[in-house]
Amino acid sequence: MTKQQPMFAVRLAVGVLCTAILFAGASAQAADMVLKASHQFPGGKGDPRDEMVQMIARDVEKANVGLKIQVYPGQSLFKAKEQWGALTKGQLDITSFPLDYASGRHPQFSSTLMPGLVKSHEHAQRLNKSPFMDDIRKIIEDSGAKVLADAWLAGGFASKKTCILWPDDIKGQVTRGAGKAFEQMLVGAGASISSMASSEIYTGMKTGVLDAANTSSGSFVSYRLYELVKCFTAPGDNALWFMYEPVLVSKKTWAKLNKAQQDALMAASKKAETYFVGEAKKIDQKAVDTFKKAGVKVVTMDDAQFEAWKKIADRTSYKMFAEKVPGGKALLDKALAVK
């Protein structure tokens, strides 16, 4: 061996080591792309909206494409109604979000929480494939976000005073109306309104601010409202209350992902969407079972009661939406065309 050979061997070893470090660094850097997902719902307590996001996070990590999702449930990263602005600005990557919460910026979104517009889970699935939802998704995209997974939740009413079946039952009660359209209908029926996110209903009822509320079946259970009310009006065959709560991604975040990461995120999201469709009716039944077990009276609306509410919605929520929201009448017509 010549004198140069040991030196060559040392240089070769150093070169190999440096290359290995570079590859390791690149690999670590790829794995370090972490997205932040935020939602308002309780984490780790069986809420299917949280589970949707957790499923997406698990499946994206399993795909091994250098992408991870850190989930922040229970408003631990952003308050409920702050999420839309954060998402569209790129400050938040992913959210499970009640779309009507952004109707102050995009009044068209009120149609996704319109009394009586969606009557059943099967109806909601048909609506997903309609021109109505094409229009809603376009507004979402134009605003800086993208739908990863569709989700519709049924809901109902609950009161500390009485069962809410007919419009007259809400008269004189201070209620939380989920969204502007519901508030308009409830005021038309004689209620007073105290606006708040669903995550604040429990405190509102406990402190005497609220007598009644309407929200999703999932939220009725997750926020333990069965501890405070006398009667729960479940969705049943005449669900007056349905709300669109999709999983969304910021378009700024989406643009940073490579093709493999985008594909993995979409595949995980579609799997979570399928899971949620299967869970949707179970959420309603779980609410019924939970409230009954807690000793709360559970009732459902019949056709006549549903139509009585619908008449009030026609002259309040529907009328105002058609008159005041840009493109509102056309949007409503497209939604109502889906049977």
N, C-alpha and C positions, 0 to 999 in steps of 0.2 A: 504493500500500500504506500502510495506517495504521500508527501506532506499535504498536498492539496486535497487528497481524498477525504481525510477526516473533516476538513473545513467544508468541503462540498456536502458531506453527509449532514453536518450541523445545519448548513443553510437549507438543505432539503427538508430536514425535520422541522426547522422553524417555519418554512414555507407551508408545509402541510398543516402545521399547528395553526398558523394564521388563517389559512383557508377554512379549516374546521371551525375556528372562532367566528369567522365571517358568516358561514352557513348557519351556525347556531344562533348568531345574532339576528340574522334575517328571519330564521324560523320563529324565534321568540318575539320579534317585532310583529310578524304576521299574526301570531296568537294573541298579541296584546291589543288588537282592535276590539274594544269593549263598547257596546252600545248601551245607553241608559233607557230603560222602559219604566214609565210611571203610570200609576192609576190610583183612583181614590178608594178602591174596594179593599176590605180586610184581606190580609195575606195569610196563607196557611190555615184557613178556617173553612175550606170547602166551597168558597164562592167560585162558581164556574168561570166568571170573568177573569179572576186572578189565575185560575188554572189554565185558561187559554194562553195567557201571556207566559206562564211558567212552562207550558208545553213547548211553545215556540222557542224559548230560551234553551230548553234541554235538547230539542231536536237540532237546532242550529249548531250547538256545541258538538253533538254527535257527528255532524256532517264533516267535521274536521277541515273547515275551509278558512281557518284563521279568524274566526268571528265568535264573540261571546256576547251575551246579553245579561246585564245586571238589572234585576227587577226591583223596583221601589214601590211597594204597595201602600195603601192607607194614607195617601197624601204626604208620604215621607220625603218626597223630593220637590213636588209642586202641589199647590192647592188645586182642588178639582177644576175650577174654572180658569186657572192660569195655564193649563196644559196646552190649549189650542195655540195661544200666542207663542209659547215656548217652542212648540213643535214646528210651526210654520217659519219661525226665525232660525231654526236649526239648533236651538239651545237644548232641545229634548229630541231624542231619536225615535222613540216608539211610545205609543199610549193606547190603552183601552179607554174609549172616550164616548160619553153620551153626546152625540153630535148636536143636539139641541142647545147644549151649553154654549155653543159658539154662534147662536142665532142672533145675538146682539151685533155681531160683525157681518153675519150672512143670514138675513131674515128668512131666506128660503129653507134653512135647516129646520125651522119650526114645523115644517111638514112631516118631519121624521118623528114627531111626537104630537100628532094631531088626533084629537078624540075620535074614535070610531073609524079611522082610516084603515087600520089593520084589525081584523077581527079574530084571527087564529094564526097559529104557527105555520100552517100550510099556506095560508094566504100570504104571510110574510115571505116565504120562499118564492112564491110566484112573483111577488113585487120586486125581489132582488134581480130578476131577469127582465124587468120592464124598462121602457123609455124613461119613466119617472126616476128610477134609480140611476140610469145613465146620466141624467141631468144633474142629480145630486153629486155623483162621483166627479163629474166635470168641474163643479164648483169647488170641491175638495182639492182637486189637482191644481186648478188655477190659483188656489190660495196658498199652495206650497206643501201639500201633504198627499199621501197616496194610501188607498185602502189595501190593507193586507188580508183582512178577514172580515166578512160580514157577520153581524150578530143582532138579532132582534129579541127583546125580552118583553114578555107580557107582565102586566101588573094589575093593581087594584087600589082599593081604598081601605083605610083603617081609621077608626075614631075612638076617642076616649069616652064619647057620649052615647052614640047610637049607631045602628047599622045604616050604612049609606047604600040605598038601592034606588030610590026615586030622587029626582032633583030636589024636591022639598026637604029631603033628609039633611041636606048640607046647609040649609038656611041658618044664618046666625053663627055658624061655626068658623073659627079662624083655622084656615087650612093651608098647607103647603101644596101648591099646585105645581106639578112637574112641567115647567116650560110655559112660555107665554100663551100658547094656544089653549092649554088646559086652564090656566088662570082666567082667561077670558070667558071660557065656558062656565067655570065655577062661580065667577062673579055674576054671570048671567042667571045662575041658579040661586043667588042670594048669599053666597059665602064671602067672607073677608079673607084676604090673602096675606101670607107672610112668606116671602121668597127666601129660599136657601137651598144649598146642595143637599142631596139625599143623605150624605154623611153627617149632616147637622140636625136631622129630624129628631133623633133620640133626645138630644139636649133640649131642642125646642119643645117637645112634649113634656119632658120631665120638669122643665122650668115654668110650664104653663103658658108659653108663647103660642103653642099650637094645640088645637082640639083634635085636628084630623090631618091626614096626609094621603097623597097618592104617590106611589113609586113602584118600582119593579118588584116582582115576587122575590127575586134574589136579594134585593136590598132590605125588604121587610124582615127576612131571616138574618142576613149578615149583620144588620144593625140592631138586632134583638128588640124590635118594636113590639113583639108579642108580650114583652114584660109590662107594657104601659097601656095597651088599648083594650076596649071591651068587645069590639067587633071588627072582623076582617072580611071585606068583600073581595073574594078571590076571582081570578079571571073567568073560569068556567067556560061555557059555550059562547058567552057574549063579553069578550074582553074589550072594554072601552079603551083600555090603556095598553099601548104598545110603543116601544121606544127602540130606536136604532142606536146601537152602541158598538161601532166597529173597532177593530184594531188598526191603527194608522201608523205610518212611518213618515218622517220628514223627508221631503224630496231632496233636501240638501244632504241628508245622511245617505239616502238611496244612491245619489250620484257618486258618493265616495266608495261605494262597494264595487268590487270586481264582479264579473259575470257569475263565477262560482258561488260567491257570497249571496248575490241577489237570488240566484236559483234556489239556494238552500233556505233562505229566508221565506221565499214564496211557498216552497214545498212544505215547510214547517207550519206556515200560516194556514194553508189550505187544509192540512191535517187537523189543526186546531179548530177551524171553522166547522169541519165535519163533526168533530167531537161535540161542539156547542149545539149544533142542530139536534143531535141526539139527546142532549141534556136539557134543552129548553123546556119541554113539558115536565120533565122530572123536577125542574126548579119550582114550577107551580105546585106540583103535588107535595113537594117537601114543605113549601110554605103552609099549605092546608094542614098537613100532618103536624107541623111544629106549633101552629097557632092552636089547634085543637088540643094538643098535649098540654099546652100552657093554660088551658081552660078558657080560651077566647072563643066566642061564637063566630062561626064561619058561614057566610052566605054567598050566593052567586046571583047575578042579574038574569031575569028572564027576558024574552024578546020585547015585551011591552016596556019594561024599564029601560032597556038599552035604547029603544026608539025614542023614548021621552028625553033621554040625554042627548041623543043625536039631533033632535029638533032644536035644542038649545045651542048645540055646537054649530048647526047650520046658520043660525042667525047671529052668532057671535064669532067664534073662532074662524069658521070657513069664510064668512062674509068679510071679516077684517083682513084675512090673509089674501083673499082674491083682490081686494081693493087697494091694499097698501104695500104689498110686497111686489117688487119688480118681477114680472113673469109668473106671479102667484096663481092666477086663475088657470093658466095653461098647465102649471105644475100639478095643481089639484085635479084637473080634468084627467091628466095622465095617470095619476094614482087611483082615482075613482074608477077608471076604465078597467082596472085589474080586478077581476071577480074571484 
